[in-house]
Amino acid sequence: AFMRLYIKGILLLLALMSSGKLYARLQGQALIDYLLKELPKQKEDSNKVKLLNNLSVVYSNSNTDEGIKYAQQALELAARSGWKKGTGMANNCMGVNYVNKADDTKALAYYNEALKMYEEMGFHLGNAIKMILYALDIELIILGGSVRHAYPYFSKTMWQQIKTSAFQKSANDLRIEVSELK
């Protein structure tokens, strides 16, 4: 039961992270057809990784082998590009497909890889915020965009890094909020 709830949360996260407004209007085969039509138009960049991940999620309920194929392509492209967040998202998609394929062992392995990527992201973001605190005595940072959806997965390591600041008062007084705006 816990695993199914976890999966639903991951699927919701991925749906929220998708960038196209048209995606929200299309469903099922119409969405698959649209994404497949757009795929050849994409450059080898983060937008193509996102599109491949979206294809993977859409296929996860009907054809897990196709979902795995597109998640694997996203994983390879994100890795070649050095895009850690994309690698984390692709690992997440692999996990979703393996859960639907009833292979919880592989699903958990991919989810753990995704979590490692988000934790690494938190480490680097925490260091960046720490550098900002050295230059400015700010009290509030608001995270927006797609990073706001990943916040629960990287916040712990981010705060661990911030707390190592030489300016403990600034670190302790700092608030980080997640924007509700898209």
Secondary structure by P-SEA (a helix, b strand, c coil): caaaaaaaaaaaaaaaacccaaaaaccaaaaaaaaaaacccccccaaaaaaaaaaaaaaccccaaaaaaaaaaaaaaaaaaccaaaaaaaaaaaaaaaaaacaaaaaaaaaaaaaaaaaaaaaaaaaaaaaaaacccccbbbbcccccccccccaaaaaaaaaaccaaaaaaabbbbbbccc
